[in-house]
Amino acid sequence: MFITFQSKKLRALCESMHNANENLGEKLASKLRARLSDIIVADNILSLPVGSPEVCFEEGEECITITLLGDKKMGFVCGNTVQPKNQDNTINWSQVSRIRLVFIGDVK
């Protein structure tokens, strides 16, 4: 699975261990790194065995949230150029190969 980022701040949190530890705390930063590693090797984001992936709507856009630690979640939207759709016009997440990280907890 290919991951892109909604903002430079999110990219920096995900690409810099120091930045993540400093801004999120060591426990949450550790969970973030683990979930990102899990997602990168996943064929289907909904099939992740950890993080309780869940389809929801944030600001009117269909997304997937994954639990990191306690009530802290990370959220992704479909990053495919052409979104694969189900018959009911929702995203067919099993066919998505690119996702865009839009938030980690309160960070956007």
PyMOL commands that set and color helices and strands:
alter all, ss='L'
color gray80, all
select helices_A, chain A and resi 8-15+17-24+26-41+45-47+93-95
alter helices_A, ss='H'
color red, helices_A
select strands_A, chain A and resi 2-5+54-58+61-69+72-78+98-104
alter strands_A, ss='S'
color yellow, strands_A
deselect
rebuild
show_as cartoon
